[in-house]
């Protein structure tokens, strides 16, 4: 009996089962993988490596310092929001670490990074030409103004000078709040005596940006000038530093009048 034509076995037409792959993010941020073929120069770190730090925007530099985003928000977006909220880099730099940590997307760890970065920036502005004598308040402000004005709270410095008015050392003596700073004259002269200083210049900042001296500033200056006379250390000037400007108490005619000598 002739064999029946057998139907060929059916060939499976189903596609092989593939494991579902997670969606790849196309958002460019520091520390976030970028899909193959994307322009890596869209990322701050790669732009810095290729073009140098000066080519970066404020938000990109801030994103590099922050490191990572949070809760699905790219770090570059967080950086932009912070700059908007603080009204720029200067406003952000004036915030204390506790204030920084309360900003959305920051927290204690990122606040510490930011505060450390801003502090390094301040220290990098310390002058290195210490051998040149200081002759007027403009020179003092040119060398130390940026360092003094960058502080978010009121701080007080003393600049020790040798007999030729050459800087020996600058030291922060006291740190206060937004509107005041308690200065101990004994600490000021402890620093000056330790340096065998012949002269001194006083500096402090007004976080408000207004360098107009207060009555307390004038009273403190008088106390320190008279103490300097007793210790034979010349207190030459007191600069109150604001945002990009300053007031020299000596130039402004506000320097305390030395007490009249007694005839007896």
Beta strands, then each sheet from edge to edge (+ up, - down):
strand 1: 155-161
strand 2: 167-175
strand 3: 199-205
strand 4: 234-241
strand 5: 246-248
sheet 1: 2+ 1- 3+ 4+ 5-
end
